[in-house]
Amino acid sequence: MTTLRRFTCDDLFGYNNVNLDILTETYHLPFYLTYLARWPEYCQMATGPGNQAMGYILGKAEGDGALWHGHVTAVTVAPDFRRQHLAQKLMQMLEDVTENMLEDVTENVHNGYFVDLFVRKSNSVAIGMYEKFGYTRYREVLGYYSGSENAFDMRKAMPRDVHKKSVVPLKRPITPEELEFD
């Protein structure tokens, strides 16, 4: 049985099996702790029997005005637990927090216009998965990954963006310096 719950500091001691994938970014400890402290509602963990880590998602709320949105920083599932729709469930939880549909989220009202994420241009499996979840390629970011690999900024409009303006694709690639960061 799978349990979906908030990612906690204790989870940092038992998630190595999830982060062993070559395409999974592993960050330094203060990075994770910042997310857990600032955006706990955006950090979720999937666990199995014996509280074994199966996958997780880290995200945050950022931007201003019509750029106010939820951002997926990392979503990953351990190889042994793939093809069980865990990534889809974790992404849906983050989208629900962004559009403020979860009843247990009372401390933050996000009501974002969209959810975005960055994915390696070469990661066709992940791109296909995100497209199945309703994400579109908004723009290409040149040299996003260590200056050597391009990324797609993929977006999914939330109900607040009635006219879907946030997902109209840009016609030209951009550089990391042109990104809007909070």
PyRosetta script that sets phi, psi and omega in degrees:
from pyrosetta import init, pose_from_sequence

init()
pose = pose_from_sequence("MTTLRRFTCDDLFGYNNVNLDILTETYHLPFYLTYLARWPEYCQMATGPGNQAMGYILGKAEGDGALWHGHVTAVTVAPDFRRQHLAQKLMQMLEDVTENMLEDVTENVHNGYFVDLFVRKSNSVAIGMYEKFGYTRYREVLGYYSGSENAFDMRKAMPRDVHKKSVVPLKRPITPEELEFD")
pose.set_psi(1, 141.3)
pose.set_omega(1, -178.9)
pose.set_phi(2, -103.5)
pose.set_psi(2, 136.6)
pose.set_omega(2, 175.2)
pose.set_phi(3, -115.1)
pose.set_psi(3, 129.5)
pose.set_omega(3, 174.6)
pose.set_phi(4, -105.6)
pose.set_psi(4, 124.4)
pose.set_omega(4, -175.4)
pose.set_phi(5, -152.5)
pose.set_psi(5, 174.6)
pose.set_omega(5, 177.3)
pose.set_phi(6, -63.9)
pose.set_psi(6, 140.6)
pose.set_omega(6, 173.3)
pose.set_phi(7, -72.9)
pose.set_psi(7, 131.9)
pose.set_omega(7, -179.1)
pose.set_phi(8, -119.7)
pose.set_psi(8, 169.1)
pose.set_omega(8, 177.5)
pose.set_phi(9, -59.3)
pose.set_psi(9, -37.4)
pose.set_omega(9, 179.1)
pose.set_phi(10, -61.3)
pose.set_psi(10, -27.6)
pose.set_omega(10, -179.9)
pose.set_phi(11, -64.8)
pose.set_psi(11, -21.8)
pose.set_omega(11, -180.0)
pose.set_phi(12, -66.1)
pose.set_psi(12, -16.8)
pose.set_omega(12, 178.3)
pose.set_phi(13, -86.6)
pose.set_psi(13, -11.1)
pose.set_omega(13, -173.5)
pose.set_phi(14, -135.6)
pose.set_psi(14, 25.0)
pose.set_omega(14, -176.7)
pose.set_phi(15, -109.0)
pose.set_psi(15, 9.4)
pose.set_omega(15, -177.0)
pose.set_phi(16, -58.9)
pose.set_psi(16, -36.6)
pose.set_omega(16, 179.4)
pose.set_phi(17, -61.6)
pose.set_psi(17, -25.1)
pose.set_omega(17, 179.3)
pose.set_phi(18, -80.4)
pose.set_psi(18, -36.7)
pose.set_omega(18, -174.0)
pose.set_phi(19, -85.6)
pose.set_psi(19, 3.4)
pose.set_omega(19, -177.5)
pose.set_phi(20, -74.8)
pose.set_psi(20, -13.3)
pose.set_omega(20, 179.2)
pose.set_phi(21, -64.6)
pose.set_psi(21, 136.4)
pose.set_omega(21, -177.5)
pose.set_phi(22, -63.3)
pose.set_psi(22, -26.6)
pose.set_omega(22, -178.7)
pose.set_phi(23, -90.6)
pose.set_psi(23, -2.8)
pose.set_omega(23, 179.2)
pose.set_phi(24, -88.5)
pose.set_psi(24, 124.6)
pose.set_omega(24, 176.7)
pose.set_phi(25, -75.8)
pose.set_psi(25, 130.3)
pose.set_omega(25, 173.9)
pose.set_phi(26, -109.9)
pose.set_psi(26, 126.8)
pose.set_omega(26, -175.2)
pose.set_phi(27, -104.9)
pose.set_psi(27, 170.1)
pose.set_omega(27, 177.7)
pose.set_phi(28, -78.9)
pose.set_psi(28, 157.7)
pose.set_omega(28, -173.5)
pose.set_phi(29, -53.3)
pose.set_psi(29, -46.8)
pose.set_omega(29, 180.0)
pose.set_phi(30, -60.0)
pose.set_psi(30, -28.8)
pose.set_omega(30, 177.5)
pose.set_phi(31, -61.6)
pose.set_psi(31, -51.1)
pose.set_omega(31, 179.0)
pose.set_phi(32, -61.4)
pose.set_psi(32, -43.5)
pose.set_omega(32, -177.8)
pose.set_phi(33, -64.0)
pose.set_psi(33, -35.3)
pose.set_omega(33, 176.4)
pose.set_phi(34, -62.7)
pose.set_psi(34, -45.1)
pose.set_omega(34, 178.9)
pose.set_phi(35, -63.1)
pose.set_psi(35, -43.6)
pose.set_omega(35, -179.1)
pose.set_phi(36, -64.9)
pose.set_psi(36, -32.5)
pose.set_omega(36, -179.6)
pose.set_phi(37, -80.7)
pose.set_psi(37, -41.2)
pose.set_omega(37, -173.8)
pose.set_phi(38, -88.3)
pose.set_psi(38, -35.8)
pose.set_omega(38, -176.0)
pose.set_phi(39, -133.3)
pose.set_psi(39, 57.3)
pose.set_omega(39, -175.5)
pose.set_phi(40, -60.3)
pose.set_psi(40, -30.9)
pose.set_omega(40, -179.5)
pose.set_phi(41, -69.3)
pose.set_psi(41, -17.0)
pose.set_omega(41, 178.7)
pose.set_phi(42, -95.2)
pose.set_psi(42, 1.4)
pose.set_omega(42, -177.3)
pose.set_phi(43, -114.4)
pose.set_psi(43, 112.6)
pose.set_omega(43, -174.9)
pose.set_phi(44, -127.7)
pose.set_psi(44, 150.2)
pose.set_omega(44, -178.7)
pose.set_phi(45, -127.9)
pose.set_psi(45, 140.0)
pose.set_omega(45, 172.0)
pose.set_phi(46, -107.1)
pose.set_psi(46, 125.5)
pose.set_omega(46, 179.4)
pose.set_phi(47, -125.1)
pose.set_psi(47, 156.0)
pose.set_omega(47, 179.2)
pose.set_phi(48, -118.3)
pose.set_psi(48, -161.0)
pose.set_omega(48, -179.9)
pose.set_phi(49, -54.3)
pose.set_psi(49, 139.6)
pose.set_omega(49, -178.7)
pose.set_phi(50, 70.9)
pose.set_psi(50, 18.6)
pose.set_omega(50, -179.5)
pose.set_phi(51, 60.8)
pose.set_psi(51, 28.6)
pose.set_omega(51, 178.7)
pose.set_phi(52, -70.6)
pose.set_psi(52, 131.6)
pose.set_omega(52, 178.5)
pose.set_phi(53, -67.1)
pose.set_psi(53, 127.5)
pose.set_omega(53, 178.3)
pose.set_phi(54, -107.1)
pose.set_psi(54, -31.7)
pose.set_omega(54, -179.1)
pose.set_phi(55, 178.7)
pose.set_psi(55, 169.0)
pose.set_omega(55, 178.2)
pose.set_phi(56, -157.0)
pose.set_psi(56, 166.7)
pose.set_omega(56, 174.3)
pose.set_phi(57, -136.9)
pose.set_psi(57, 138.0)
pose.set_omega(57, 173.7)
pose.set_phi(58, -121.7)
pose.set_psi(58, 134.2)
pose.set_omega(58, 178.9)
pose.set_phi(59, -150.7)
pose.set_psi(59, -178.9)
pose.set_omega(59, 179.6)
pose.set_phi(60, -158.6)
pose.set_psi(60, 168.0)
pose.set_omega(60, 173.0)
pose.set_phi(61, -105.0)
pose.set_psi(61, 136.7)
pose.set_omega(61, -178.5)
pose.set_phi(62, -155.4)
pose.set_psi(62, 169.7)
pose.set_omega(62, 176.7)
pose.set_phi(63, 98.4)
pose.set_psi(63, 176.7)
pose.set_omega(63, 178.7)
pose.set_phi(64, -136.4)
pose.set_psi(64, 151.1)
pose.set_omega(64, 175.7)
pose.set_phi(65, 55.8)
pose.set_psi(65, -131.0)
pose.set_omega(65, -178.8)
pose.set_phi(66, -70.5)
pose.set_psi(66, -6.5)
pose.set_omega(66, 176.5)
pose.set_phi(67, -98.0)
pose.set_psi(67, 6.4)
pose.set_omega(67, 177.3)
pose.set_phi(68, -67.9)
pose.set_psi(68, 121.7)
pose.set_omega(68, -172.8)
pose.set_phi(69, -157.8)
pose.set_psi(69, 169.2)
pose.set_omega(69, 171.0)
pose.set_phi(70, -93.5)
pose.set_psi(70, 142.4)
pose.set_omega(70, -179.1)
pose.set_phi(71, -124.1)
pose.set_psi(71, 130.2)
pose.set_omega(71, 174.9)
pose.set_phi(72, -88.2)
pose.set_psi(72, 110.9)
pose.set_omega(72, 178.6)
pose.set_phi(73, -83.0)
pose.set_psi(73, -41.6)
pose.set_omega(73, 179.5)
pose.set_phi(74, -154.8)
pose.set_psi(74, 135.9)
pose.set_omega(74, 168.9)
pose.set_phi(75, -139.0)
pose.set_psi(75, 126.8)
pose.set_omega(75, -177.8)
pose.set_phi(76, -152.3)
pose.set_psi(76, 149.2)
pose.set_omega(76, 178.8)
pose.set_phi(77, -128.9)
pose.set_psi(77, 135.3)
pose.set_omega(77, 178.9)
pose.set_phi(78, -59.4)
pose.set_psi(78, 143.6)
pose.set_omega(78, -177.5)
pose.set_phi(79, -51.7)
pose.set_psi(79, -37.0)
pose.set_omega(79, -178.9)
pose.set_phi(80, -67.1)
pose.set_psi(80, -16.2)
pose.set_omega(80, -174.4)
pose.set_phi(81, -117.3)
pose.set_psi(81, 14.1)
pose.set_omega(81, 178.6)
pose.set_phi(82, -75.4)
pose.set_psi(82, 165.3)
pose.set_omega(82, 179.6)
pose.set_phi(83, 67.6)
pose.set_psi(83, 25.2)
pose.set_omega(83, 176.7)
pose.set_phi(84, -119.9)
pose.set_psi(84, 14.4)
pose.set_omega(84, 178.1)
pose.set_phi(85, 67.0)
pose.set_psi(85, 19.8)
pose.set_omega(85, 179.2)
pose.set_phi(86, -66.1)
pose.set_psi(86, -43.5)
pose.set_omega(86, 179.5)
pose.set_phi(87, -60.2)
pose.set_psi(87, -40.4)
pose.set_omega(87, 179.2)
pose.set_phi(88, -63.0)
pose.set_psi(88, -42.9)
pose.set_omega(88, 179.7)
pose.set_phi(89, -66.5)
pose.set_psi(89, -40.8)
pose.set_omega(89, 178.6)
pose.set_phi(90, -65.8)
pose.set_psi(90, -42.3)
pose.set_omega(90, 178.0)
pose.set_phi(91, -62.6)
pose.set_psi(91, -40.5)
pose.set_omega(91, 179.8)
pose.set_phi(92, -64.0)
pose.set_psi(92, -38.4)
pose.set_omega(92, 177.6)
pose.set_phi(93, -61.6)
pose.set_psi(93, -43.6)
pose.set_omega(93, 179.4)
pose.set_phi(94, -65.0)
pose.set_psi(94, -40.6)
pose.set_omega(94, 177.9)
pose.set_phi(95, -63.5)
pose.set_psi(95, -39.6)
pose.set_omega(95, 178.6)
pose.set_phi(96, -63.3)
pose.set_psi(96, -40.2)
pose.set_omega(96, 177.4)
pose.set_phi(97, -64.4)
pose.set_psi(97, -42.0)
pose.set_omega(97, -178.8)
pose.set_phi(98, -62.2)
pose.set_psi(98, -40.4)
pose.set_omega(98, -179.4)
pose.set_phi(99, -93.2)
pose.set_psi(99, 4.7)
pose.set_omega(99, 175.1)
pose.set_phi(100, 62.4)
pose.set_psi(100, 45.7)
pose.set_omega(100, 179.8)
pose.set_phi(101, -101.4)
pose.set_psi(101, -11.4)
pose.set_omega(101, 179.0)
pose.set_phi(102, -78.5)
pose.set_psi(102, 126.9)
pose.set_omega(102, -178.1)
pose.set_phi(103, -68.4)
pose.set_psi(103, -27.0)
pose.set_omega(103, -177.6)
pose.set_phi(104, -84.3)
pose.set_psi(104, 0.0)
pose.set_omega(104, 177.6)
pose.set_phi(105, -97.5)
pose.set_psi(105, 97.8)
pose.set_omega(105, -177.9)
pose.set_phi(106, -113.7)
pose.set_psi(106, -19.1)
pose.set_omega(106, -175.2)
pose.set_phi(107, -80.0)
pose.set_psi(107, -19.1)
pose.set_omega(107, -179.2)
pose.set_phi(108, -134.9)
pose.set_psi(108, 135.8)
pose.set_omega(108, 174.8)
pose.set_phi(109, -112.7)
pose.set_psi(109, 110.1)
pose.set_omega(109, -174.2)
pose.set_phi(110, -95.4)
pose.set_psi(110, -53.3)
pose.set_omega(110, 178.0)
pose.set_phi(111, 45.4)
pose.set_psi(111, 52.1)
pose.set_omega(111, -177.6)
pose.set_phi(112, -74.3)
pose.set_psi(112, 160.0)
pose.set_omega(112, 177.9)
pose.set_phi(113, -81.3)
pose.set_psi(113, -29.2)
pose.set_omega(113, -178.4)
pose.set_phi(114, -160.5)
pose.set_psi(114, 170.5)
pose.set_omega(114, 170.3)
pose.set_phi(115, -118.3)
pose.set_psi(115, 136.8)
pose.set_omega(115, 177.1)
pose.set_phi(116, -129.7)
pose.set_psi(116, 165.9)
pose.set_omega(116, 178.3)
pose.set_phi(117, -158.0)
pose.set_psi(117, 160.5)
pose.set_omega(117, 174.9)
pose.set_phi(118, -114.1)
pose.set_psi(118, 138.7)
pose.set_omega(118, -179.3)
pose.set_phi(119, -138.6)
pose.set_psi(119, 142.5)
pose.set_omega(119, 178.0)
pose.set_phi(120, -58.7)
pose.set_psi(120, 135.2)
pose.set_omega(120, 179.9)
pose.set_phi(121, -60.3)
pose.set_psi(121, -28.8)
pose.set_omega(121, -179.5)
pose.set_phi(122, -81.0)
pose.set_psi(122, -8.8)
pose.set_omega(122, -175.6)
pose.set_phi(123, -90.0)
pose.set_psi(123, 73.4)
pose.set_omega(123, -175.1)
pose.set_phi(124, -64.0)
pose.set_psi(124, -30.4)
pose.set_omega(124, 178.7)
pose.set_phi(125, -64.4)
pose.set_psi(125, -47.7)
pose.set_omega(125, 179.7)
pose.set_phi(126, -66.1)
pose.set_psi(126, -40.8)
pose.set_omega(126, 179.1)
pose.set_phi(127, -59.8)
pose.set_psi(127, -45.4)
pose.set_omega(127, 177.7)
pose.set_phi(128, -61.4)
pose.set_psi(128, -40.0)
pose.set_omega(128, 178.7)
pose.set_phi(129, -63.5)
pose.set_psi(129, -47.4)
pose.set_omega(129, -179.2)
pose.set_phi(130, -63.4)
pose.set_psi(130, -37.5)
pose.set_omega(130, 177.4)
pose.set_phi(131, -63.6)
pose.set_psi(131, -37.7)
pose.set_omega(131, 175.4)
pose.set_phi(132, -62.8)
pose.set_psi(132, -29.6)
pose.set_omega(132, 178.9)
pose.set_phi(133, -81.9)
pose.set_psi(133, -1.8)
pose.set_omega(133, 177.4)
pose.set_phi(134, 100.2)
pose.set_psi(134, 8.6)
pose.set_omega(134, 179.0)
pose.set_phi(135, -85.2)
pose.set_psi(135, 148.5)
pose.set_omega(135, 177.2)
pose.set_phi(136, -122.6)
pose.set_psi(136, 157.9)
pose.set_omega(136, 177.0)
pose.set_phi(137, -78.2)
pose.set_psi(137, 108.4)
pose.set_omega(137, -178.1)
pose.set_phi(138, -82.1)
pose.set_psi(138, -45.1)
pose.set_omega(138, -179.5)
pose.set_phi(139, -162.4)
pose.set_psi(139, 161.1)
pose.set_omega(139, 174.6)
pose.set_phi(140, -102.4)
pose.set_psi(140, 136.9)
pose.set_omega(140, 178.6)
pose.set_phi(141, -112.1)
pose.set_psi(141, 114.2)
pose.set_omega(141, -176.3)
pose.set_phi(142, -71.5)
pose.set_psi(142, 130.6)
pose.set_omega(142, 176.0)
pose.set_phi(143, 62.9)
pose.set_psi(143, 28.2)
pose.set_omega(143, -176.2)
pose.set_phi(144, -64.0)
pose.set_psi(144, -41.7)
pose.set_omega(144, -178.0)
pose.set_phi(145, -91.8)
pose.set_psi(145, 103.2)
pose.set_omega(145, 178.7)
pose.set_phi(146, 54.2)
pose.set_psi(146, 25.2)
pose.set_omega(146, 178.1)
pose.set_phi(147, 75.3)
pose.set_psi(147, -0.8)
pose.set_omega(147, -174.1)
pose.set_phi(148, -115.6)
pose.set_psi(148, -20.1)
pose.set_omega(148, -178.5)
pose.set_phi(149, -127.9)
pose.set_psi(149, 137.3)
pose.set_omega(149, 179.1)
pose.set_phi(150, -77.9)
pose.set_psi(150, 157.7)
pose.set_omega(150, 178.2)
pose.set_phi(151, -127.3)
pose.set_psi(151, 157.0)
pose.set_omega(151, 166.9)
pose.set_phi(152, -101.8)
pose.set_psi(152, 135.1)
pose.set_omega(152, 168.7)
pose.set_phi(153, -91.6)
pose.set_psi(153, 110.5)
pose.set_omega(153, -178.7)
pose.set_phi(154, -105.1)
pose.set_psi(154, 143.0)
pose.set_omega(154, -175.9)
pose.set_phi(155, -135.4)
pose.set_psi(155, 153.5)
pose.set_omega(155, 173.2)
pose.set_phi(156, -135.0)
pose.set_psi(156, 124.4)
pose.set_omega(156, -179.4)
pose.set_phi(157, -72.3)
pose.set_psi(157, 141.8)
pose.set_omega(157, 174.6)
pose.set_phi(158, -97.7)
pose.set_psi(158, 165.7)
pose.set_omega(158, -176.7)
pose.set_phi(159, -54.7)
pose.set_psi(159, -27.5)
pose.set_omega(159, 179.5)
pose.set_phi(160, -63.3)
pose.set_psi(160, -29.6)
pose.set_omega(160, 178.5)
pose.set_phi(161, -88.5)
pose.set_psi(161, 75.3)
pose.set_omega(161, -173.8)
pose.set_phi(162, -56.5)
pose.set_psi(162, -39.7)
pose.set_omega(162, -176.5)
pose.set_phi(163, -94.9)
pose.set_psi(163, 5.7)
pose.set_omega(163, 176.4)
pose.set_phi(164, 57.7)
pose.set_psi(164, 33.7)
pose.set_omega(164, 179.8)
pose.set_phi(165, -66.3)
pose.set_psi(165, -29.0)
pose.set_omega(165, -175.7)
pose.set_phi(166, -71.8)
pose.set_psi(166, -11.9)
pose.set_omega(166, -176.7)
pose.set_phi(167, -114.9)
pose.set_psi(167, 8.5)
pose.set_omega(167, 176.3)
pose.set_phi(168, -69.3)
pose.set_psi(168, 117.6)
pose.set_omega(168, -173.7)
pose.set_phi(169, -62.3)
pose.set_psi(169, 143.2)
pose.set_omega(169, 172.2)
pose.set_phi(170, -74.5)
pose.set_psi(170, 149.5)
pose.set_omega(170, -176.8)
pose.set_phi(171, -87.4)
pose.set_psi(171, -12.6)
pose.set_omega(171, -178.2)
pose.set_phi(172, -132.4)
pose.set_psi(172, 152.2)
pose.set_omega(172, 174.5)
pose.set_phi(173, -70.7)
pose.set_psi(173, 159.9)
pose.set_omega(173, 177.6)
pose.set_phi(174, -125.6)
pose.set_psi(174, 170.7)
pose.set_omega(174, 175.7)
pose.set_phi(175, -102.2)
pose.set_psi(175, 161.8)
pose.set_omega(175, 178.2)
pose.set_phi(176, -56.4)
pose.set_psi(176, -31.1)
pose.set_omega(176, -179.9)
pose.set_phi(177, -65.2)
pose.set_psi(177, -21.6)
pose.set_omega(177, -179.1)
pose.set_phi(178, -88.5)
pose.set_psi(178, -4.9)
pose.set_omega(178, 179.9)
pose.set_phi(179, -70.0)
pose.set_psi(179, 148.0)
pose.set_omega(179, 175.3)
pose.set_phi(180, -91.7)
pose.set_psi(180, 122.8)
pose.set_omega(180, 177.5)
pose.set_phi(181, -123.0)
pose.set_psi(181, 151.4)
pose.set_omega(181, 178.1)
pose.set_phi(182, -86.4)
pose.dump_pdb("model.pdb")
